[in-house]
């Protein structure tokens, strides 16, 4: 009886492992567009800026459609005085890259820079957030 229980346990565990692998494979091949920022971990690190050398920050943020259908951005918003100058408005085909251009000024005082850009699209995840960080210090 103990051997039968052990055998059934092994079969059940193996079945769940196989089902999990198929579920993961299905998720990897999801049908539709898939928005992905080119920035690692959805973060841009501006590093350290010195007060006496502060300039306006202009960024071109690239993103890619990793899905299998055209990606369409519906809204791009930024916080904290960050302006969205432009973004790719036409559909981004699978494998293609689009760009979001943002701009902001940095206050000439020691502080941490913490900005964000929120993108809404037809990706099944709905929205993606990119964080922009850095530090302003005295020289």
MIROMI-356179 format. One record per atom (N, C-alpha, C): residue in one letter; x, y, z. Coordinates in steps of 0.001 Angstrom, whole numbers, plus 500000, padded with zeros to 6 digits. Last residue first. Example, Ala and Ser with C-alpha at 12.3 -4.5 7.8 and 13.67 -1.06 7.14 Angstrom:
BEGIN
s512850497750507080;s513670498940507140;s512900500030507870;a513190494310507800;a512300495500507800;a513200496700507800;
***
This chain:
BEGIN
x529464569690493582;x530710569134493028;x531752568980494091;x526415568461494924;x527412569532494827;x528676568905494269;x524151566417492917;x525024566678494070;x525873567915493831;x521436564479492023;x522083565778491835;x522858566077493094;x520827561289490576;x521167562069491767;x521819563382491346;x518203559169489270;x519540559746489264;x519732560554490537;x515739557609487107;x516342557990488382;x517719558577488211;x512712556714485828;x513929557455485514;x514495557943486840;x510735553901484962;x511241554809485998;x512560555427485531;x507859553044483213;x509311553203483138;x509707554213484205;x505185550797483034;x505769551945483727;x507287551912483594;x502390549910481049;x503778549665481450;x504333550955482036;x499165548348480720;x500033549499480904;x501410549066481378;x498078545847479464;x497402547138479579;x498318548328479691;x498708543283478974;x499061543787480308;x498438545163480538;x498096543051476290;x497153542466477250;x497462542894478690;x498512546069474482;x499148544900475091;x498175544358476134;x497561548465473606;x496693547306473405;x497379546000473799;x498560550770476250;x498559550240474884;x497565549090474776;x500023553352478083;x498844552501477915;x498819552062476456;x502759554147480070;x502293553906478715;x501102552957478750;x504338556531482045;x503330555486482018;x502783555376480601;x507335557363483487;x506569557470482250;x505637556263482216;x508762559228486235;x508195558019485633;x507421558360484372;x511543560160488363;x510495560458487391;x509933559150486872;x513607561348490521;x512695560208490485;x511507560581489607;x516677562272491729;x515773562418490591;x514918561153490560;x517481563615494882;x517344562433494033;x516376562752492909;x519530566581495340;x518313565777495500;x518395564516494631;x520898569785495614;x521108568350495855;x519766567632496085;x519801571902492927;x520015571672494360;x520231570180494566;x518478572929490456;x519898573070490825;x520123573029492340;x516212570570489009;x516431571676489953;x517899571728490382;x516046569852485622;x516474569365486930;x516766570575487813;x513427569477483254;x514508570274483829;x514807569728485221;x512682567085480647;x512443567734481936;x513677568520482359;x511134565144478116;x511999566269478464;x511655566714479882;x510892562334475841;x510498563098477028;x511561564144477349;x509672560358473283;x510598561436473610;x510057562224474792;x509606557037472449;x508900558039473244;x509941559089473608;x509516554894469613;x510251555830470470;x509282556768471194;x509636551411468553;x509052552739468590;x509824553594469588;x510571548686466476;x510861549536467627;x510168550882467462;x509321545375465550;x509741546746465294;x509889547538466592;x508257542929466224;x509701543015466026;x510214544415465778;x505126543711464781;x505929542759465560;x507415542846465198;x504701547316464297;x504586545915463880;x505450545002464741;x502970549757465763;x504337549212465733;x504201547722465437;x500796552223464365;x501001550876464905;x502445550403464728;x501748555650465153;x501285554630464209;x501541553247464809;x502983557090467154;x501529556984467176;x500988555946466201;x505621557338469183;x505221556650467966;x503717556410468026;x505588560605470695;x505724559152470763;x505213558552469460;x506823563633472221;x506202562874471125;x506360561389471409;x507179564791474746;x507245565622473542;x506578564933472359;x506007564814477818;x506108563871476704;x506058564725475443;x507716566266480515;x506844566464479359;x507089565374478330;x507672566290483981;x508254565663482798;x507253565795481659;x506441567154486258;x507006568164485372;x507724567590484162;x505600564626487424;x506564565521488072;x507194566551487148;x505158562059484863;x504863562768486117;x505887563853486396;x503555561315481724;x504737561402482578;x504382562232483808;x501884559131479424;x501882560195480426;x503172560151481227;x500342558126476586;x501670558168477207;x501666559376478131;x497881556005475182;x498210557142476040;x499632557005476547;x497947554021473222;x496767554870473325;x497054556125474145;x499895552376470855;x499909553135472102;x498680554035472121;x499652549226469503;x499163550595469369;x499167551256470737;x501220546691467684;x501095547336468990;x500674548785468762;x500212543954465602;x500616545353465773;x500284545911467159;x501238540676466818;x500257541557466172;x500678542996466424;x502985539253468333;x502810538809466947;x501708539579466220;x505387540979470472;x504250540113470190;x504178539726468725;x507210542842471077;x507683541459471130;x506562540466470837;x507890545892470077;x506729545009470064;x507252543582469965;x509866548018472172;x509742547046471082;x508435546276471216;x511104551341472755;x510331550167473147;x510171549276471922;x513255553952473938;x512859552981472916;x512051551847473531;x513229557260474610;x513002555965475240;x512489555004474177;x515245559815474597;x514508559027473610;x514412557624474179;x515310562700476648;x515501561258476484;x514664560721475336;x516820565430477979;x516035564996476827;x516333563522476618;x517170567611480544;x517250566185480232;x516281565894479096;x519212570508480680;x517900569899480498;x518097568426480148;x522021570333482947;x521404570671481673;x519996570091481657;x524375571271485376;x523047570719485072;x522552571243483734;x526802571862486538;x526796571392485148;x525440570801484745;x526681572502489211;x527254573499488309;x527236573077486837;x525634570138490348;x524824571347490296;x525367572356489284;x526145567110488575;x526645568118489512;x525902569428489272;x524618563897488608;x524820565187487942;x525324566157489001;x524967560437488364;x525119561624489208;x525374562847488340;x522534558520486521;x523778558646487268;x523783559903488117;x520219557930485284;x520956559085484765;x522286559282485469;x518870554975484444;x519664555597485503;x520496556711484886;x515773553757483744;x516869554518483154;x517576555216484305;x513998550671483737;x514623551776484474;x515689552446483610;x513074548125483044;x512170549275482930;x512670550475483732;x515219546357483021;x514358546408484219;x513422547615484230;x516786548261480524;x516864547103481417;x516037547333482676;x514922549569477845;x515703549839479057;x515636548631479986;x513035548930476006;x514390548450475732;x515295548660476947;x509828547800477111;x510842548854477061;x512192548222476758;x507395546130475295;x508558545948476166;x509524547106475980;x504209544853474579;x505022546047474785;x506185545726475711;x502908542761472329;x503564542704473636;x504541543871473728;x499833541768470639;x501013542619470802;x501599542476472203;x498922538233470189;x498680539662470327;x499964540442470467;x499041535264471948;x498596535902470721;x498337537374470983;x501862533878473534;x500584534566473623;x500291535283472319;x503910532117473999;x503451532284472634;x502089532965472609;x504244531987476707;x505329532547475917;x504874532856474491;x501935530669477473;x502084532078477830;x503171532732476988;x502471528101476535;x501329528827475998;x501427530308476295;x504604527445478165;x504827527537476728;x503701528324476079;x503284527351480628;x504322528350480408;x504565528547478921;x501631525135480164;x501025526432480466;x502032527546480212;x503551523129479831;x502672523478478718;x502022524841478936;x504656523150482421;x505513523442481269;x504669523840480064;x502450522373483929;x503054523685484139;x503924524096482964;x502114519761483024;x501058520741482774;x501599522157482945;x504479518635484029;x504250518676482577;x503191519716482245;x504026518918486770;x505207519523486149;x505017519670484649;x501725517388487138;x501674518825487385;x502856519543486748;x502793514852486519;x501705515414485714;x501623516921485889;x504667514499488583;x505111514545487191;x504063515172486291;x502905514384490753;x503914515447490684;x504412515608489253;x501463512040490075;x500798513331490216;x501784514497490087;x503510510088490096;x502730510325488875;x502055511695488940;x504355510215492763;x505309510504491683;x504560510836490397;x501999509406494027;x502574510727494304;x503522511151493191;x501722506772493106;x500714507773492755;x501238509187492983;x503993505643494351;x503883505647492894;x502878506703492439;x503330505947497054;x504541506591496528;x504469506706495014;x501036504307497155;x500928505729497477;x502132506503496917;x502237501848496577;x501213502374495681;x501044503879495901;x503884501520498804;x504490501647497482;x503510502240496477;x501959501216500789;x502862502354500868;x503525502596499509;x500813498812500000;x500000500000500000;x500871501273500000;
***
